[in-house]
């Protein structure tokens, strides 16, 4: 196999992407389809599920933080695909934008349930399949998983937890041939960051444009990344070229210096 060929996932991979019907997850799923994979996604939105099905993917309605939903998701994906080679735990929410003293306990719990419990549940139900296939588990964290993030404490705490979980999975399952890594996106173009910037702008009493500039001034490359950049890293980790990468927290962020 040439070096260039090693950078492409092998055709026929069986892939599950949580929250794969929209946003970053949809781009990850689309990338794997383009690489010749068979893909099953979960989501909670009707439009997202319909779009995935229209693109030829299996689709299951599932809340990432629900044990029952996640068990059903993996049962359906396993039945459709005959096993799993790659699982991308992508589901996440932004959580509240406020000082820690104003974060309601239920908002804290909701953020951790989706962002951290959701990754744990995906890992729990994926482990037997990935051991059987000597596969790859990819958790989507955030640069907030390596930096402090004022006024976003639930989000940051959850994303630090995702990194710790991925590193622990790599150590636990590595002897059985399973690779586990976390990808840390930076400021990703799309509706979610627009909502975050708008909330922060309101909190600071600034315009949206001024607040966006403040965000980008902390990025060495002074630009956002695209969801396609995250998808590309997922495909590399699932390729032969990524076969010896495990236990890593890989930032795709343009070098975010601070949050």
Secondary structure, DSSP 8 states (H G I E B T S, - for coil): --HHHHTS--TT-EEEETTTTSHHHHHHHHHHHHTT-EEEEEES-HHHHHHHHHTT-EEEE--TT-HHHHHHHHHHHHHHHSS-SEEEE--------S-GGG--HHHHHHHHIIIIIHHHHHHHHHHHHHHHHT-EEEEE--GGGTS--TT-HHHHHHHHHHHHHHHHHHHHHGGGT-EEEEEEE-SB-SHHHHHHHHHHHHHHT--HHHHHHHHHTTBTT-S-B-HHHHHHHHHHHTSGGGTT--S-EEEESS-B---
